[in-house]
Amino acid sequence: MGNSEMKDKTERKVARFKEKIKIKDLQLNVLLEITNAINNNLPVLEILEKFEIFVKHELNIEKLLLYSKGKRWRCLLQYEVDYSELDKIDVGTDLKDVTDITSVASLGETTLSSFDMIIPVFKGDEPLAYLIIGDQDNDAIAVSSIIKHLNFLQLLSNIVVSAILNRQLAREKRKEEEAKKKLIEEQNEMLEKEVTKRTKELVKQKDESERLLHNILPKEIADELKLNGKTRAQTYSEASLVFTDFKGFTVQSAKMSPQDLVNELDDIFHHFDNIMSNHGLEKIKTIGDAYMAACGLPKVSKMHAVQCIRAAMEMIDYLNERGEKAKIKWEMRAGIHSGPLVAGVVGYKKFTYDVWGDTVNTAARMESNSEPGRLNISADTYELVEDYFECDYRGKIEAKGKGEIDMYFVTKEIESDRLVKTRENALELLRTQLPGNRYYHGYHHTIDVHNAAVSLGYMENINQADMEILKVAALFHDTGFTVGGKDHEEAGMVIVNERLPKLGFNKKEIEKICGIIWATKIPQTAITKLQEIICDADLDYLGRNDFKIIGDSLIRELNATGVDMNEEDWNRMQVKFLTAHSYFTESSISIRQPVKQLHLKKLIDLVDTYK
């Protein structure tokens, strides 16, 4: 072989190597580009676009179809193929026997006759994808130029289709996991709501059962019963018992239907129960038209006789006021006796808190020897209250089974001349100078706070001198509203300093009264016992049954004085206020706090419906 031939052979060999290197470089570049796109989680369309650019522009393939099989066969990529031609192809049928790279011509007449090569991709024994390529001009040279790339195209198709299917599987799995997570969250939410609902129901049932138990038994006795399962009888060396009944009840009840009679007694005794609560008495029981209550048990009180008399007088006043409008004007006799008592719970299935002892019998005789609209007390009770109430001595009166007993009619509470004049002065100021839009801070509110303060004062065992100071402070605590709503406490103290010296109060007493008034400023800041009492009296209604009625008057006043507040805003504010509020005195904590918490729970439930 000559040098010329050798040189030509060498050059052809070098050209083939260069061509192979060029092909490998071309394949490696597109492989790296596509795998990087896959690894970088680029969109599927971008990956398919890179695949299309390679086969169309680098390999000069003129028409192409790329099918993949997931749940069904679908075309991932197509170009230069009409939709009419695409619709005729059934991959599952037309290509079911193609397992290797195959010439379309070898298949005979098929719907793929316009193509040249079929490149299948298998995963195990199952077809994963088909790459179908063709030359529009049917140029043998063009077709032969891509034959060297067929195996690489098979590999590249495998990589692209596998990546796309894996993404689909991952997306479907993620959706399944998200759906499962959402389902679990929904189930947990439903379970949580159900648990919350059941918890609220159980708490409500528990609260209701406790409320019913406390309606039957004193709180201290009920707590002992819940803790120990039983209670012990207690002896009280000193307590007071009040008995009442209605004049002519038997005759009057015979004229009424049973339902009307029960309605009348229910209405009256409901008010009596509130009066007992307001004065710190414990209702014992009712027998027909008779009503019995005690003070000094189970909570000991030094002022038990005074509290009983004030409660009984309020009962008489209530019936007189009721009689002015009611169809039936009931007249009540009342009697009180003070002495030792034994108290305890009797019964197993139905609990009853009752009292025993000679004091009970004597109190009953005080009532039976009383007169309609009058309060009759024994000498023992009189000795305890003679400094607090004016009483008319009735002499010795024969009492059934007791012999002759000294008895007294209570006429009125003892008050100094200056206190009487001060009350008239304060109430006249409020009556004539308060604006008409003070629906809450009105004349009636001052009376309410005054009465609540006096009742709390006796429950807290304050002396007579302090009681007078407390009454005056209660009467004047809202007089500042006659000047204006802003800083009304300061305005009230100015009024006190102007008026009280003329009514007989000295500088030290006035300073004490001003300190009590200042303590009611929200937020309340009570330091002394009298300040604690006035603060609790000022917000006494928070723990009473008339909470809703009084609250409505307050929002009405706020709206009338320039504070625009709808019902939702008002209820949210009430929740915030009641949550932050605390009573100061032991008496209010015991009597008012439980009822206040019930109001708060109802408000919270109502506010929850706004969400």
C-alpha positions as CSV (number, residue, x, y, z in Angstrom):
1,M,0.0,0.0,0.0
2,G,1.4,3.3,-1.1
3,N,1.9,6.3,1.1
4,S,-1.0,8.1,-0.6
5,E,-3.4,5.2,0.2
6,M,-2.1,5.0,3.7
7,K,-2.6,8.7,4.2
8,D,-6.2,8.5,2.9
9,K,-7.0,5.5,5.2
10,T,-5.6,7.3,8.2
11,E,-7.5,10.5,7.4
12,R,-10.7,8.5,7.1
13,K,-10.0,6.8,10.4
14,V,-9.4,10.1,12.1
15,A,-12.6,11.5,10.6
16,R,-14.6,8.6,11.9
17,F,-13.1,9.1,15.4
18,K,-13.9,12.8,15.2
19,E,-17.4,12.0,14.2
20,K,-17.7,9.5,17.1
21,I,-16.3,12.1,19.5
22,K,-18.7,14.7,18.1
23,I,-21.6,12.4,18.5
24,K,-20.6,11.5,22.0
25,D,-20.1,15.2,22.9
26,L,-23.5,16.0,21.4
27,Q,-25.2,13.2,23.4
28,L,-23.3,14.0,26.6
29,N,-24.2,17.7,26.4
30,V,-27.9,17.0,26.0
31,L,-27.8,14.3,28.6
32,L,-26.3,16.7,31.1
33,E,-28.7,19.5,30.2
34,I,-31.7,17.3,30.6
35,T,-30.6,15.6,33.8
36,N,-29.7,19.0,35.3
37,A,-33.2,20.2,34.4
38,I,-34.7,17.1,36.1
39,N,-32.5,17.4,39.2
40,N,-33.3,21.2,39.5
41,N,-37.0,20.3,39.3
42,L,-37.6,22.5,36.3
43,P,-41.2,22.4,34.9
44,V,-42.0,19.3,32.7
45,L,-42.6,21.6,29.7
46,E,-39.1,22.9,29.8
47,I,-37.6,19.4,30.0
48,L,-39.7,18.3,27.0
49,E,-38.6,21.5,25.2
50,K,-34.9,20.5,25.7
51,F,-35.6,17.0,24.4
52,E,-37.5,18.5,21.4
53,I,-34.7,20.9,20.5
54,F,-32.2,18.0,20.5
55,V,-34.1,15.7,18.3
56,K,-35.4,18.4,16.0
57,H,-32.4,20.7,15.6
58,E,-29.4,18.6,16.4
59,L,-30.6,15.3,14.9
60,N,-32.8,16.9,12.2
61,I,-35.7,14.6,12.9
62,E,-38.6,16.0,11.0
63,K,-41.6,14.5,12.8
64,L,-41.9,12.9,16.2
65,L,-44.3,11.4,18.7
66,L,-43.4,10.6,22.3
67,Y,-45.9,8.4,24.2
68,S,-45.8,7.5,27.9
69,K,-47.8,5.0,29.9
70,G,-49.1,5.9,33.3
71,K,-52.6,4.9,34.1
72,R,-53.2,5.1,30.4
73,W,-51.2,5.9,27.2
74,R,-50.9,9.6,26.5
75,C,-48.8,11.7,24.1
76,L,-46.2,13.8,25.9
77,L,-44.7,15.4,22.8
78,Q,-45.6,15.9,19.2
79,Y,-44.5,18.0,16.3
80,E,-45.2,18.0,12.5
81,V,-48.1,15.5,13.1
82,D,-51.7,16.4,12.3
83,Y,-54.3,15.8,15.0
84,S,-56.3,13.8,12.4
85,E,-53.3,11.5,12.0
86,L,-52.8,11.4,15.8
87,D,-56.4,10.4,16.4
88,K,-56.0,7.2,14.3
89,I,-53.1,5.9,16.4
90,D,-54.0,3.4,19.2
91,V,-50.7,2.8,21.0
92,G,-51.9,-0.2,23.0
93,T,-53.0,-2.0,19.8
94,D,-50.6,-0.8,17.1
95,L,-47.4,-1.2,19.1
96,K,-48.2,-4.1,21.4
97,D,-45.7,-6.4,19.6
98,V,-42.9,-3.9,19.3
99,T,-40.2,-4.8,21.9
100,D,-37.0,-3.6,20.2
101,I,-36.0,-0.7,18.0
102,T,-38.0,-1.4,14.9
103,S,-38.4,0.0,11.4
104,V,-42.0,0.9,10.6
105,A,-41.7,-0.6,7.2
106,S,-41.1,-4.0,8.7
107,L,-44.6,-3.9,10.3
108,G,-46.4,-3.7,7.0
109,E,-49.4,-1.5,6.6
110,T,-50.2,0.4,9.8
111,T,-51.5,3.7,11.1
112,L,-47.8,4.6,11.6
113,S,-46.8,4.2,7.9
114,S,-45.9,7.8,7.6
115,F,-43.1,7.3,10.2
116,D,-39.8,5.5,9.9
117,M,-38.6,4.1,13.3
118,I,-40.2,3.0,16.6
119,I,-38.0,3.2,19.7
120,P,-39.7,1.4,22.6
121,V,-38.8,1.9,26.3
122,F,-39.5,-1.0,28.7
123,K,-39.6,-1.2,32.4
124,G,-39.1,-4.9,33.1
125,D,-41.6,-6.7,30.9
126,E,-44.0,-3.7,30.7
127,P,-43.8,-1.0,28.0
128,L,-43.1,2.4,29.5
129,A,-42.8,4.7,26.5
130,Y,-42.6,4.8,22.7
131,L,-40.6,7.3,20.6
132,I,-41.9,7.3,17.0
133,I,-39.8,9.3,14.5
134,G,-40.0,9.9,10.8
135,D,-38.7,11.8,7.8
136,Q,-41.3,13.7,5.8
137,D,-39.3,13.5,2.6
138,N,-38.5,9.8,3.1
139,D,-34.8,10.6,2.4
140,A,-32.7,7.5,3.0
141,I,-29.7,9.6,3.8
142,A,-31.5,11.6,6.4
143,V,-32.9,8.4,8.0
144,S,-29.5,6.7,8.0
145,S,-27.9,9.7,9.8
146,I,-30.0,9.2,12.9
147,I,-29.6,5.4,13.1
148,K,-26.4,5.9,15.1
149,H,-28.4,7.9,17.7
150,L,-31.2,5.3,18.2
151,N,-29.9,3.6,21.3
152,F,-29.1,7.0,22.8
153,L,-32.6,8.2,22.0
154,Q,-34.0,5.1,23.7
155,L,-31.9,6.0,26.8
156,L,-32.8,9.7,26.7
157,S,-36.5,8.8,26.2
158,N,-36.3,6.5,29.2
159,I,-34.8,9.2,31.4
160,V,-37.3,11.9,30.3
161,V,-40.4,9.7,30.6
162,S,-39.3,8.1,33.9
163,A,-38.6,11.6,35.4
164,I,-42.0,12.8,34.2
165,L,-43.8,9.7,35.5
166,N,-41.9,9.8,38.8
167,R,-43.0,13.4,39.2
168,Q,-46.6,12.4,38.5
169,L,-46.4,9.6,41.0
170,A,-44.7,11.9,43.6
171,R,-47.4,14.5,43.0
172,E,-50.2,11.9,43.3
173,K,-48.6,10.6,46.4
174,R,-48.2,14.1,47.8
175,K,-51.9,14.7,47.0
176,E,-52.8,11.5,48.7
177,E,-50.7,12.4,51.7
178,E,-52.2,15.9,51.8
179,A,-55.7,14.4,51.4
180,K,-54.9,12.0,54.2
181,K,-53.5,14.7,56.3
182,K,-56.5,16.9,55.6
183,L,-58.8,14.0,56.5
184,I,-56.9,13.4,59.7
185,E,-57.0,17.1,60.5
186,E,-60.8,17.2,59.8
187,Q,-61.3,14.1,61.9
188,N,-59.2,15.6,64.7
189,E,-61.1,18.9,64.4
190,M,-64.4,17.1,64.5
191,L,-63.2,15.1,67.4
192,E,-61.9,18.2,69.2
193,K,-65.2,19.9,68.5
194,E,-67.1,16.9,69.8
195,V,-64.9,16.7,72.9
196,T,-65.3,20.5,73.5
197,K,-69.0,20.1,73.0
198,R,-69.2,17.2,75.4
199,T,-66.9,18.9,77.9
200,K,-69.2,22.0,77.8
201,E,-72.2,19.8,78.2
202,L,-70.6,18.0,81.2
203,V,-69.5,21.3,82.7
204,K,-73.0,22.7,82.2
205,Q,-74.5,19.6,83.7
206,K,-72.0,19.8,86.6
207,D,-72.8,23.5,87.1
208,E,-76.5,22.8,87.0
209,S,-76.3,19.9,89.5
210,E,-74.2,22.1,91.8
211,R,-76.6,25.0,91.3
212,L,-79.5,22.7,92.3
213,L,-77.5,21.3,95.2
214,H,-76.8,24.8,96.4
215,N,-80.4,25.7,96.0
216,I,-81.2,22.9,98.5
217,L,-78.2,23.2,100.8
218,P,-76.0,26.0,102.0
219,K,-72.8,26.2,100.0
220,E,-70.6,25.2,102.9
221,I,-72.8,22.2,103.6
222,A,-73.0,21.2,100.0
223,D,-69.2,21.4,99.7
224,E,-68.8,19.2,102.7
225,L,-71.3,16.7,101.3
226,K,-69.4,16.5,98.0
227,L,-66.1,16.1,99.7
228,N,-67.0,13.6,102.4
229,G,-70.3,12.1,101.1
230,K,-71.9,13.1,104.4
231,T,-72.3,16.0,106.7
232,R,-72.2,16.5,110.5
233,A,-74.9,18.3,112.5
234,Q,-73.6,21.6,114.0
235,T,-74.6,23.4,117.2
236,Y,-74.7,27.1,117.1
237,S,-74.7,28.9,120.4
238,E,-76.3,32.0,118.9
239,A,-78.4,32.6,115.7
240,S,-81.7,34.2,114.7
241,L,-84.7,32.6,113.0
242,V,-87.4,34.4,111.1
243,F,-90.8,33.0,110.5
244,T,-93.5,34.4,108.2
245,D,-97.0,33.5,107.0
246,F,-99.9,35.1,105.3
247,K,-103.1,36.3,107.0
248,G,-106.2,34.5,105.7
249,F,-104.2,32.2,103.5
250,T,-106.6,29.2,103.9
251,V,-109.7,31.3,103.0
252,Q,-108.0,33.0,100.1
253,S,-106.5,29.9,98.6
254,A,-109.9,28.2,98.6
255,K,-111.0,30.8,96.1
256,M,-108.1,30.2,93.7
257,S,-107.3,27.5,91.2
258,P,-104.3,25.3,92.3
259,Q,-102.2,26.7,89.4
260,D,-102.9,30.3,90.3
261,L,-102.1,29.6,93.9
262,V,-98.8,28.0,93.1
263,N,-98.0,30.9,90.7
264,E,-98.6,33.4,93.5
265,L,-96.5,31.6,96.0
266,D,-93.7,31.0,93.5
267,D,-93.5,34.7,92.6
268,I,-93.5,35.8,96.2
269,F,-91.1,33.2,97.5
270,H,-88.8,33.9,94.5
271,H,-88.5,37.5,95.7
272,F,-88.1,36.4,99.3
273,D,-85.2,34.2,98.2
274,N,-83.5,37.1,96.7
275,I,-84.0,39.2,99.8
276,M,-82.5,36.4,101.9
277,S,-79.4,36.3,99.6
278,N,-79.1,40.1,99.8
279,H,-79.0,40.1,103.6
280,G,-76.9,37.0,104.1
281,L,-79.7,34.8,105.4
282,E,-80.1,31.1,104.8
283,K,-83.5,29.9,103.6
284,I,-84.5,26.8,105.6
285,K,-87.8,25.8,104.1
286,T,-91.4,26.7,103.1
287,I,-94.4,24.9,104.5
288,G,-97.5,25.9,102.6
289,D,-97.6,29.7,103.0
290,A,-95.0,29.7,105.8
291,Y,-91.5,30.8,105.1
292,M,-88.5,30.2,107.4
293,A,-85.0,31.5,107.2
294,A,-82.0,31.8,109.6
295,C,-78.9,33.9,110.0
296,G,-75.7,33.0,111.9
297,L,-75.5,29.6,110.4
298,P,-73.8,27.8,108.7
299,K,-71.7,31.0,108.5
300,V,-71.4,32.6,111.9
301,S,-72.3,36.3,112.1
302,K,-72.3,38.7,115.0
303,M,-75.0,40.8,113.4
304,H,-77.4,37.9,112.8
305,A,-80.4,39.5,114.6
306,V,-79.9,42.8,112.7
307,Q,-79.7,41.0,109.4
308,C,-82.8,39.0,110.1
309,I,-84.8,42.2,111.0
310,R,-83.7,44.1,107.9
311,A,-84.6,41.1,105.7
312,A,-88.0,40.7,107.4
313,M,-88.8,44.4,107.0
314,E,-87.9,44.3,103.3
315,M,-90.2,41.3,102.9
316,I,-93.0,43.3,104.4
317,D,-92.2,46.3,102.2
318,Y,-92.1,44.2,99.1
319,L,-95.5,42.7,99.8
320,N,-97.0,46.2,100.4
321,E,-95.5,47.4,97.1
322,R,-96.7,44.3,95.3
323,G,-100.2,44.7,96.7
324,E,-100.6,48.0,95.0
325,K,-100.6,46.4,91.6
326,A,-101.4,42.7,92.2
327,K,-104.9,41.2,92.1
328,I,-104.5,39.8,95.6
329,K,-103.1,41.9,98.4
330,W,-101.4,39.5,100.7
331,E,-100.8,40.5,104.3
332,M,-97.9,38.9,106.1
333,R,-97.1,38.3,109.8
334,A,-93.4,38.0,110.7
335,G,-91.6,36.9,113.9
336,I,-88.0,36.6,115.0
337,H,-86.3,34.9,117.9
338,S,-82.6,34.6,118.7
339,G,-80.9,31.7,120.5
340,P,-79.0,28.4,120.2
341,L,-79.8,26.1,117.2
342,V,-78.8,22.7,115.9
343,A,-78.6,22.5,112.1
344,G,-77.9,19.6,109.8
345,V,-78.8,17.6,106.7
346,V,-81.5,15.0,106.9
347,G,-82.7,12.5,104.3
348,Y,-80.9,10.1,102.0
349,K,-82.5,10.4,98.5
350,K,-83.8,13.9,99.1
351,F,-81.6,16.1,101.2
352,T,-83.1,18.7,103.5
353,Y,-81.2,21.3,105.5
354,D,-83.1,21.9,108.7
355,V,-82.8,23.4,112.2
356,W,-84.0,22.1,115.6
357,G,-84.2,23.4,119.1
358,D,-86.4,25.5,121.4
359,T,-85.4,28.6,119.3
360,V,-87.4,27.2,116.4
361,N,-90.5,26.8,118.5
362,T,-90.2,30.3,120.1
363,A,-89.6,31.9,116.7
364,A,-92.8,30.3,115.5
365,R,-94.7,31.7,118.5
366,M,-93.3,35.2,117.6
367,E,-94.8,34.9,114.1
368,S,-98.2,33.5,115.3
369,N,-98.5,36.4,117.9
370,S,-97.6,39.0,115.3
371,E,-100.0,41.2,113.3
372,P,-100.4,41.6,109.5
373,G,-97.7,43.9,108.2
374,R,-95.8,43.9,111.5
375,L,-92.6,42.3,112.7
376,N,-92.7,40.8,116.2
377,I,-89.5,39.9,118.1
378,S,-88.6,38.3,121.4
379,A,-86.9,40.0,124.3
380,D,-83.7,38.0,123.4
381,T,-83.7,39.4,120.0
382,Y,-84.5,42.9,121.2
383,E,-81.4,42.9,123.5
384,L,-79.3,42.3,120.4
385,V,-80.8,45.0,118.3
386,E,-82.0,47.8,120.6
387,D,-79.1,50.1,119.5
388,Y,-80.1,49.6,115.9
389,F,-83.9,49.6,115.7
390,E,-86.7,51.5,117.5
391,C,-89.1,49.0,119.0
392,D,-92.5,49.2,120.7
393,Y,-92.7,47.0,123.8
394,R,-95.9,44.9,123.8
395,G,-95.6,43.6,127.3
396,K,-95.8,39.9,128.3
397,I,-97.9,37.9,125.9
398,E,-99.1,34.4,126.3
399,A,-97.4,32.0,123.8
400,K,-98.8,28.6,123.2
401,G,-96.6,26.0,125.1
402,K,-94.2,28.7,126.2
403,G,-96.1,30.8,128.8
404,E,-95.8,34.5,128.9
405,I,-93.0,36.1,126.8
406,D,-91.9,39.7,126.4
407,M,-92.5,40.8,122.9
408,Y,-91.7,43.9,120.7
409,F,-92.9,45.3,117.5
410,V,-90.0,46.7,115.3
411,T,-90.9,50.1,114.0
412,K,-87.9,51.5,112.2
413,E,-84.1,51.6,112.0
414,I,-82.3,54.0,114.3
415,E,-80.5,56.8,112.5
416,S,-79.0,60.1,113.6
417,D,-80.6,63.4,112.6
418,R,-77.7,64.3,110.5
419,L,-77.9,61.1,108.6
420,V,-81.6,61.6,107.9
421,K,-80.9,65.1,106.7
422,T,-77.9,64.0,104.6
423,R,-80.0,61.3,102.9
424,E,-82.7,63.8,102.0
425,N,-80.0,66.2,100.7
426,A,-78.3,63.7,98.5
427,L,-81.5,62.1,97.1
428,E,-83.0,65.5,96.4
429,L,-79.8,66.5,94.5
430,L,-80.0,63.3,92.4
431,R,-83.7,63.6,91.9
432,T,-83.6,67.1,90.5
433,Q,-80.2,67.5,88.9
434,L,-79.4,64.2,87.2
435,P,-79.8,64.3,83.4
436,G,-82.6,62.2,81.9
437,N,-80.2,60.0,79.9
438,R,-78.6,58.5,83.1
439,Y,-80.5,55.2,82.7
440,Y,-77.9,53.3,84.8
441,H,-76.3,56.0,87.0
442,G,-79.7,57.2,88.1
443,Y,-81.5,57.8,91.4
444,H,-82.4,54.1,91.5
445,H,-78.7,53.0,91.2
446,T,-77.8,55.1,94.3
447,I,-80.6,53.5,96.3
448,D,-79.5,50.0,95.1
449,V,-75.8,50.7,96.0
450,H,-76.8,52.2,99.4
451,N,-78.9,49.1,100.3
452,A,-76.3,46.7,99.1
453,A,-73.6,48.5,101.1
454,V,-75.6,48.4,104.3
455,S,-76.4,44.7,103.9
456,L,-72.7,44.0,103.2
457,G,-71.7,46.2,106.1
458,Y,-73.7,44.1,108.5
459,M,-72.4,40.9,107.0
460,E,-68.9,42.2,107.4
461,N,-69.6,43.2,111.1
462,I,-68.8,46.9,110.9
463,N,-69.7,49.2,113.8
464,Q,-72.5,51.8,113.9
465,A,-70.1,54.8,113.4
466,D,-68.6,53.3,110.3
467,M,-72.0,52.2,109.1
468,E,-73.1,55.9,109.1
469,I,-70.0,56.9,107.1
470,L,-70.6,54.1,104.6
471,K,-74.2,55.1,104.1
472,V,-73.3,58.7,103.4
473,A,-70.6,57.6,100.9
474,A,-73.0,55.4,99.1
475,L,-75.6,58.2,98.9
476,F,-73.0,60.7,97.4
477,H,-70.8,58.3,95.4
478,D,-72.6,59.2,92.1
479,T,-73.6,62.8,92.7
480,G,-70.8,63.9,90.4
481,F,-73.0,62.8,87.5
482,T,-75.1,65.9,88.2
483,V,-72.1,67.9,86.9
484,G,-70.9,65.6,84.2
485,G,-69.9,62.0,83.4
486,K,-66.2,62.6,83.1
487,D,-64.2,62.4,86.3
488,H,-67.5,62.2,88.2
489,E,-65.7,60.8,91.3
490,E,-63.7,64.0,91.7
491,A,-66.9,66.0,91.1
492,G,-68.7,64.0,93.7
493,M,-65.9,64.7,96.3
494,V,-66.2,68.4,95.5
495,I,-70.0,68.2,96.3
496,V,-69.2,66.3,99.5
497,N,-66.8,68.9,100.7
498,E,-69.3,71.7,99.9
499,R,-72.4,70.1,101.6
500,L,-71.3,67.8,104.4
501,P,-69.8,70.4,106.7
502,K,-73.2,72.1,106.8
503,L,-74.8,68.8,107.7
504,G,-72.6,68.2,110.8
505,F,-69.7,66.1,109.4
506,N,-66.1,67.0,110.5
507,K,-63.0,67.2,108.3
508,K,-61.8,63.7,109.2
509,E,-65.2,62.1,108.4
510,I,-65.4,63.9,105.1
511,E,-61.9,62.8,104.1
512,K,-62.9,59.2,104.9
513,I,-66.1,59.6,102.8
514,C,-64.1,61.0,99.9
515,G,-61.7,58.1,100.1
516,I,-64.6,55.7,99.9
517,I,-66.0,57.5,96.8
518,W,-62.6,57.6,95.1
519,A,-62.2,53.8,95.6
520,T,-65.2,53.2,93.2
521,K,-63.3,54.7,90.2
522,I,-62.7,52.0,87.6
523,P,-60.4,50.1,88.1
524,Q,-61.4,49.9,91.7
525,T,-58.6,50.3,94.3
526,A,-60.0,49.4,97.7
527,I,-57.7,49.6,100.7
528,T,-59.9,49.9,103.8
529,K,-62.8,47.6,104.8
530,L,-65.3,50.4,104.0
531,Q,-63.8,50.9,100.6
532,E,-64.0,47.2,99.9
533,I,-67.7,47.2,100.8
534,I,-68.6,50.2,98.6
535,C,-66.7,48.8,95.7
536,D,-68.5,45.5,96.0
537,A,-71.9,47.2,96.5
538,D,-71.3,49.4,93.4
539,L,-71.0,46.3,91.3
540,D,-73.2,44.1,93.4
541,Y,-75.5,43.5,90.4
542,L,-72.8,41.5,88.5
543,G,-73.6,38.6,90.8
544,R,-77.4,39.0,90.9
545,N,-80.3,37.7,88.9
546,D,-81.1,41.2,87.6
547,F,-77.7,41.4,85.9
548,K,-79.2,41.4,82.4
549,I,-81.7,44.1,83.1
550,I,-79.2,46.4,84.8
551,G,-76.6,45.7,82.1
552,D,-79.1,46.7,79.4
553,S,-79.7,50.0,81.2
554,L,-75.9,50.7,81.1
555,I,-75.5,50.1,77.4
556,R,-78.5,52.3,76.8
557,E,-76.9,55.1,78.8
558,L,-73.6,54.7,77.0
559,N,-75.3,55.0,73.6
560,A,-77.3,58.0,74.8
561,T,-74.2,59.8,76.1
562,G,-72.1,59.5,72.9
563,V,-70.5,56.0,73.1
564,D,-71.6,54.2,70.0
565,M,-71.7,50.5,70.8
566,N,-73.6,47.6,69.2
567,E,-74.7,44.5,71.0
568,E,-71.7,42.4,69.9
569,D,-69.2,45.1,71.1
570,W,-71.1,45.4,74.4
571,N,-71.1,41.7,75.1
572,R,-67.4,41.4,74.3
573,M,-66.7,44.3,76.6
574,Q,-68.7,42.6,79.4
575,V,-66.7,39.4,79.0
576,K,-63.5,41.3,79.3
577,F,-64.8,43.3,82.3
578,L,-66.3,40.3,84.2
579,T,-63.1,38.3,83.6
580,A,-60.9,41.0,85.1
581,H,-63.3,41.9,88.0
582,S,-62.9,40.4,91.5
583,Y,-65.0,41.1,94.6
584,F,-63.1,42.2,97.7
585,T,-65.2,41.1,100.7
586,E,-65.7,37.6,101.8
587,S,-69.4,38.1,101.8
588,S,-69.6,39.1,98.2
589,I,-67.1,36.4,97.2
590,S,-69.4,33.8,98.8
591,I,-72.8,35.2,97.7
592,R,-72.1,37.0,94.4
593,Q,-69.1,35.4,92.8
594,P,-70.7,32.0,91.9
595,V,-73.7,33.8,90.2
596,K,-71.3,36.2,88.4
597,Q,-69.4,33.3,87.0
598,L,-72.6,31.8,85.6
599,H,-73.3,35.2,83.9
600,L,-69.7,35.2,82.5
601,K,-70.1,31.6,81.1
602,K,-73.3,32.6,79.3
603,L,-71.7,35.7,77.9
604,I,-68.6,33.7,76.7
605,D,-71.0,31.2,75.0
606,L,-72.8,34.1,73.3
607,V,-69.6,35.8,72.1
608,D,-68.4,32.4,70.7
609,T,-71.4,32.5,68.3
610,Y,-70.0,35.7,66.8
611,K,-66.9,34.0,65.4
